Amino acid sequence: MKRYILYGSLLALSSTACNHMLDVKPNSFSSGENYYSNEQQVLRAVNGAYGVLQNLYTSDYWAMTEMVADNTNYQYDATDRGAQQREEIDEFLITTSNNYVNNVWAQLYRNIHQCNVITSRIDGVKFSDEATKARYAGEAKFLRALHYFHLVRLFGEVPLITKEAEDPQSAFTKTKGTVEEVYAQIIADAKDAVAGLPPGFASTETGRATKGAALALLGEVYLTRKDYPNAAATLQQVTTLGYSLVQQYGDNFNPATKNNPESVFSVQYNAGMETEAANFIFVFGPRNGRKDLTGFNGLLGGNNIPTPSIWNAYEANDKRKNESILLYDSPSNAPYQEAAYFGGKMPLIKKFYHPPYARDGRANENWPVYRYAHVLLMLAEAINEAGTGDPYQYINPVRTRAGLDPLSGLGQAALRDTIQHEMRVELAFENQRWYQLLRTGKAQETMRRHGMEEKARLSRLSSASYNVEPYKLLFPIPEREIRLNGFGQNPGWTK
């Protein structure tokens, strides 16, 4: 996607559907007070808000949600030191000028500004029916809630902007909203989205937010806030909307079977359309994989390399392991310490590697934001924490599909640990692990232990790596934003 920073205007994208799929191919952008005057123009604006969502999931967001945790690290290359800032994130050595952090912050607020234009102008537009108007407003509010949910978990207190900015200078306030204020806005937006969006699977063009997506988001917000009764009640509603687990776990990620009944909300990519292709595997693939791995003809990123920790987390006979991780066997792996643990093989994320669809820097996978399996596991967690109801009816179908025995008779504490383990392996590499560790209060303990394991096997790591102080559980607000806007830095971050 082309990137535009627009204030007082919005990227206008194609409004036509392609085989009933959301088409966010860039076309042009329009601005001015007179542009948002009819239903079709608002639709283009909403499609534009989905379009910029693609940028987030193909940029640096994965580093702050997955590689920062214990599921993945990076492939160190002594001949190329241009990627040190991603390494800082993995090792908890970042500074306030880290480009990855700055890029994610800027992208999230760019996306929020897109949504704010829609919510600020839609009331003044006449629609042929109010249901369509409510739907478009609901889509914008769902996306805004999603972006703020990312921000508040990554940064804590952040500027809370819900109105269209008239010019770049007025885009940011000089104060930050409290965590409570940000969550209150997220919940309000998500509730409005639930009220305005159509029901669930197959109810609308593929790729658009639905009531099911908004309920999944709202349920996760309640779960994060430890409001377990509301989390359970909200997530329970998703189970009535026609979603189901697909028979084969890998079908969730295979481009040939994407947008199936397990997909509650996915970011759409299309390798057949200009600027619409996914690029995950080219960022994640082993740096030396271009010669022997099908579909690669250039230098790969070597990011998000699966760790021994996640490799060993799978139970024996868990079918998800072979669908999630591939061991790349090549003599060219020899210089890389990351391959030594795996007998000279280099691990890569198989979920996003489907050779028939990956070539010339273009791939066709969607990015899963909410899957029905995720909803079921969150529901099991909420019910177990609330102490009422039967959580096994939600976790066991997920385990059964993976080829594992169903569970029964565990105490609350034991089941809590089991659910978290199940969530880790089910959602591995889907940008959920760091949020899970934060939500359960296990981030500092887990990452310190992981750091000891990593330093024991990777001699390149310094003694300063993985010094996970409590303040590092929030990322620093980019130094540039502090300097330009004058609000305070997160505690503990001084440089």
CORFENVEN-V870893 format. One record per pair of residues at least 12 apart in sequence whose ideal C-beta (glycine too) atoms are under 8 Angstrom apart, sorted by the first residue. I is the first residue (numbers start at 1). J is the second residue. If there is no record, write none. Layout:
# CORFENVEN-V870893
I	J
I	J
This chain:
# CORFENVEN-V870893
1	24
1	26
1	51
1	52
1	54
1	55
1	58
1	275
1	276
2	26
2	275
3	52
3	55
3	110
4	29
5	110
5	113
5	168
6	29
6	31
6	113
6	114
6	117
7	113
7	165
7	166
7	167
7	168
7	171
8	31
8	117
8	164
8	165
8	166
8	167
9	29
9	30
9	31
9	32
9	35
9	117
10	29
10	30
10	31
10	45
10	48
10	49
10	114
10	117
10	118
11	26
11	29
11	45
11	48
11	51
11	52
11	114
12	27
12	28
12	29
12	30
12	35
12	41
12	44
12	45
12	48
13	25
13	26
13	27
13	44
13	47
13	48
13	51
14	26
14	27
14	44
14	47
15	40
15	43
15	44
15	47
17	205
18	270
18	273
20	205
20	206
21	205
21	206
21	207
21	259
21	268
21	270
22	47
22	50
22	205
22	206
22	207
22	208
22	268
23	47
23	273
24	47
24	48
24	50
24	51
24	54
24	268
24	276
25	273
25	274
25	275
25	276
26	51
26	275
27	44
29	48
30	44
36	117
36	121
36	122
36	124
36	125
37	125
38	125
38	126
39	125
39	126
39	127
39	128
39	132
39	133
41	125
42	118
42	121
42	122
42	125
42	127
42	136
43	136
45	114
45	117
45	118
46	118
46	136
46	139
46	140
48	114
49	111
49	114
49	115
49	118
49	139
49	140
49	143
50	139
50	143
50	207
50	208
50	268
52	107
52	110
52	111
52	114
53	111
53	143
53	267
54	267
54	268
54	269
54	276
55	107
55	110
55	111
56	104
56	107
56	108
56	111
56	267
57	267
57	367
57	431
58	269
58	278
58	279
58	280
58	283
59	103
59	104
59	107
60	86
60	99
60	100
60	103
60	104
61	104
61	107
61	150
61	431
62	280
62	283
62	303
62	304
62	431
63	86
63	89
63	90
63	100
63	303
63	304
64	89
64	100
64	101
64	104
64	154
64	434
64	475
65	154
65	431
65	432
65	433
65	434
65	435
66	304
66	429
66	430
66	431
66	432
66	433
66	434
67	86
67	89
67	90
67	303
67	304
68	89
68	90
68	92
68	434
69	433
69	434
69	437
69	443
69	446
69	447
70	307
70	309
70	310
70	433
70	437
70	446
70	447
70	450
71	306
71	307
71	309
71	310
71	424
71	428
71	429
71	433
72	90
72	303
72	304
72	305
72	306
72	307
72	310
72	349
72	429
73	90
73	305
73	307
73	338
73	454
74	86
74	87
74	90
74	302
74	303
74	304
74	305
75	286
75	287
75	302
75	303
75	305
75	336
75	338
75	346
76	336
76	337
76	338
76	458
76	460
77	287
77	302
77	336
80	287
83	301
83	302
83	303
85	98
85	99
85	100
86	100
86	303
89	101
91	451
91	461
91	462
91	464
91	465
91	466
92	447
92	451
92	465
92	466
92	467
92	468
92	472
93	464
93	465
94	475
94	476
95	476
95	479
95	495
96	476
96	477
96	478
96	479
96	482
96	489
96	493
96	494
96	495
97	478
97	479
97	480
98	476
98	478
101	475
101	476
101	478
102	478
102	480
102	481
104	154
105	151
105	155
105	477
105	478
105	481
106	478
108	147
108	150
108	151
109	147
109	159
109	161
109	171
109	172
111	143
111	147
112	144
112	147
112	148
112	161
113	161
113	164
113	165
113	171
114	143
115	140
115	141
115	143
115	144
115	147
116	144
116	161
116	162
116	163
116	164
116	165
117	164
118	136
118	137
118	140
119	137
119	140
119	141
119	144
119	162
120	163
120	164
121	164
122	136
122	137
122	140
134	195
134	196
135	196
135	197
135	198
137	192
137	196
138	192
138	193
138	194
138	195
138	196
138	197
138	209
138	214
139	193
139	197
139	208
139	209
141	189
141	190
141	192
141	193
141	196
142	189
142	190
142	193
142	197
142	209
142	213
142	214
142	217
143	209
144	162
144	189
145	185
145	186
145	187
145	189
145	190
145	193
145	214
145	217
145	221
146	217
146	369
148	160
148	182
148	185
148	186
148	189
149	186
149	217
149	220
149	221
151	182
152	179
152	182
152	183
152	186
153	224
153	435
153	438
154	474
154	475
155	474
155	475
155	477
155	490
156	179
156	474
156	490
157	176
157	177
157	178
157	179
157	182
157	490
158	176
158	177
158	182
158	477
159	172
159	173
159	175
159	176
159	177
159	485
159	487
160	173
160	176
160	177
160	181
160	182
160	185
161	173
162	185
172	481
172	484
172	485
172	487
173	485
173	487
174	485
174	486
174	487
175	487
176	487
176	488
183	221
183	225
186	221
187	218
187	221
190	214
190	217
190	218
190	221
191	218
193	209
193	211
193	214
193	217
194	211
194	214
194	215
194	218
197	209
197	210
197	211
197	213
197	214
198	210
198	211
199	211
199	212
199	241
199	242
200	212
200	238
200	241
200	242
200	243
201	241
201	242
201	243
201	261
201	263
201	264
202	242
202	261
203	242
206	259
206	268
207	259
207	266
207	267
207	268
209	265
210	241
210	264
210	265
211	241
212	238
212	241
212	243
212	264
212	265
213	264
213	265
213	369
213	370
215	234
215	235
215	237
215	238
215	241
216	235
216	238
216	264
216	265
216	370
216	374
216	375
216	378
217	370
218	234
219	231
219	234
219	235
219	238
219	375
219	378
219	379
219	382
220	378
222	234
222	382
223	235
223	378
223	381
223	382
223	439
224	435
224	439
226	385
228	382
228	383
228	385
228	386
229	382
229	386
231	378
231	379
231	382
231	386
232	379
232	382
232	383
232	386
232	389
235	375
235	378
235	379
235	382
236	379
238	264
238	372
238	375
238	379
239	375
239	376
239	379
242	261
243	261
243	262
243	264
243	372
243	375
244	261
244	262
244	372
245	262
245	372
245	373
245	376
245	397
245	398
245	401
246	260
246	261
246	262
247	401
249	319
249	320
249	323
249	401
249	402
250	323
250	351
252	368
252	371
252	373
253	323
253	351
253	352
253	354
253	365
253	368
254	354
255	271
255	354
255	357
255	363
255	364
255	365
255	366
256	354
256	357
258	365
258	366
259	366
261	372
262	371
262	372
262	373
263	366
263	368
263	371
263	372
264	369
264	370
264	371
264	372
264	374
264	375
265	369
265	370
266	366
266	367
266	368
266	369
267	366
267	367
267	369
268	366
269	363
269	364
269	365
269	366
269	367
270	364
271	357
271	362
271	363
271	364
272	364
277	361
277	362
277	363
277	364
278	352
278	362
278	363
278	364
278	365
278	366
278	367
279	361
279	362
279	363
280	349
280	352
280	363
280	365
280	367
281	295
281	348
281	349
281	352
281	353
281	358
281	363
281	365
282	296
282	298
282	300
282	301
282	358
282	361
282	363
283	300
283	301
283	303
283	304
284	300
284	301
284	303
284	304
284	305
284	348
284	349
284	352
285	300
285	301
285	302
285	348
285	353
286	300
286	302
286	305
286	328
286	333
286	336
286	346
286	348
287	299
287	300
287	301
287	302
288	300
288	330
288	332
288	333
288	336
288	346
289	328
289	330
289	346
289	348
291	330
291	332
292	328
292	330
292	332
293	328
293	353
293	355
294	355
294	358
295	355
295	357
295	358
295	359
295	363
296	358
297	359
297	360
298	361
304	349
304	429
305	338
305	346
305	347
305	348
306	324
306	325
306	347
306	348
306	349
306	428
306	429
307	450
307	454
308	341
308	342
308	453
308	457
309	450
309	453
310	325
310	424
310	425
310	428
311	325
311	342
311	347
313	421
313	424
313	425
313	428
314	425
315	404
317	403
317	404
318	402
318	403
318	404
318	425
319	401
319	402
319	403
320	402
320	425
320	426
320	428
321	425
322	350
323	350
323	351
324	349
324	350
324	351
324	425
324	428
324	429
325	347
325	348
325	349
325	350
326	347
326	348
326	349
326	350
326	353
327	342
327	345
327	346
327	347
328	345
328	346
328	347
328	348
329	344
329	345
330	346
333	345
333	346
337	457
337	458
337	459
337	460
338	458
340	457
341	457
349	429
351	365
351	428
351	429
351	430
352	365
352	429
367	430
367	431
368	430
371	427
371	430
373	398
373	401
373	426
373	427
374	423
374	426
374	427
374	432
376	394
376	395
376	397
376	398
377	394
377	395
377	398
377	419
377	422
377	423
377	426
377	427
378	423
379	391
379	394
380	392
380	394
380	395
380	419
381	416
381	419
381	420
381	423
384	412
384	415
384	416
384	419
385	412
385	416
387	412
391	415
391	419
392	406
392	407
392	408
395	407
395	418
395	419
395	422
398	422
398	426
399	422
402	425
402	426
420	436
420	440
420	442
423	436
424	436
438	473
443	468
443	473
444	468
444	470
444	473
447	466
447	468
448	466
448	468
450	466
451	465
451	466
451	467
451	468
452	466
454	466
469	492
470	492
471	490
471	491
471	492
471	493
472	492
474	490
475	490
476	489
476	490
476	493
477	489
477	490
477	493
